[in-house]
Amino acid sequence: MEQNTEKKGLFARLKEGLGKTRNSFNEKLDGVFSVFKKLDDDLYDELEEALIMADIGGQTSCEIVEQLRENVKEKHIKDAEEAKAELKTIITEILSKNDCSLELKTKPTVILVIGVNGVGKTTTIGKLTSKLKNEGKKVVLGAADTFRAAAADQLEIWAERNDVPLVRLTEGADPAAVVFDACSSAKSKGADVCICDTAGRLHNKKNLMDELGKIYRVIDRELPDAQKEILLVLDATTGQNAVNQAEEFDKVAKITGIVLTKLDGTAKGGIVVNICKKLGVPVKFVGVGEGIDDLQVFDPQAFAEALFGE
């Protein structure tokens, strides 16, 4: 009973956080399905345009509409409302294609958090640390973004707030050295999870690739059996630019999951669908508010229901 109440509370926050996206998304869909009662080419053309306007992306929108055409034909759907319900099913299937759970199979598991500056990496780490601690996990943090003293300072505030150890070196130190020390600390303390921040740079992909490659090697040497999660943090308010960032990072990092922040502040939440379809990388967490509990594990079914206003 308590678990069901908690789940309802999480869904309510998700639904509230997706308010701007849901209103925009449903306004566009209703503008199509209420005007076009007949399921013909005109409806499909307008629907594709509505999905593109909802930040689902051109290619993904086209593929969704083609899938809807096929399903309508196969299932003998005649009614616009039935077609809308079928659209929701298609989008839910796209969101559900990949495993969204955080893989914590080893002790410790190393989580590297990557992404450009300003997307909310440090806040994400703080909220994720709080979530893991509430689940009874021992966490060690590593401030491997050594190019900005402010990044380590911010992380230190979160470490103190969550009462977890932080490993940091001087500004400009080798990020791999921080990761080495953080891994050593996690191992010696018997921690369950070691979370490391990284520099938010993408302008020079070779440097980023070299840096991440060095960090991977340090982890493999220090914790050869450790599970690695590489979480890319993206800002939902940037819309399609977030998808472009994901594509660029995916070329240089072995991304295992995406954290989409600031969903509560944008009408561009449709990019979640595009990310899942285009990249094949699971969205693992979404940020739907400023509160420490507003970083939520991504639930495809709940997201689709909240998106369609149910």
KASUL-V539616 format. One record per run of one state. SS is the DSSP state (H for helix, E for strand, L for the rest). FROM is the first residue (numbers start at 1). LEN is the number of residues. If there is no record, write none. Layout:
# KASUL-V539616
ss = {SS & SS}
from = {FROM & FROM}
len = {LEN & LEN}
This chain:
# KASUL-V539616
ss = {L & H & L & H & L & H & L & H & L & H & L & E & L & H & L & E & L & H & L & E & L & H & L & E & L & H & L & E & H & L & H & L & E & L & H & L & H & L & E & L & E & L & H & L}
from = {1 & 2 & 18 & 19 & 34 & 41 & 54 & 58 & 75 & 80 & 96 & 109 & 115 & 121 & 135 & 139 & 144 & 149 & 163 & 165 & 168 & 175 & 190 & 193 & 198 & 205 & 223 & 228 & 236 & 239 & 240 & 253 & 257 & 262 & 263 & 266 & 271 & 280 & 283 & 288 & 295 & 298 & 300 & 308}
len = {1 & 16 & 1 & 15 & 7 & 13 & 4 & 17 & 5 & 16 & 13 & 6 & 6 & 14 & 4 & 5 & 5 & 14 & 2 & 3 & 7 & 15 & 3 & 5 & 7 & 18 & 5 & 8 & 3 & 1 & 13 & 4 & 5 & 1 & 3 & 5 & 9 & 3 & 5 & 7 & 3 & 2 & 8 & 3}
